Amino acid sequence: MESSSPEIIGGIFPNLVAFILFCWLILYFARTGRMAKMFGWDKKNK
């Protein structure tokens, strides 16, 4: 069995779903952590 050129596992759709999930997690933790206090997004401080 010869190894030919490398193949991309999954394709564009699973990679797009993973990218959207990754961005959502960044935004979620940015809105709930110390960044929220820094930007004034913290609802507890109002």
Secondary structure, DSSP 8 states (H G I E B T S, - for coil): ----S---SS-HHHHHHHHHHHHHHHHHHHHHSHHHHHHT--STT-
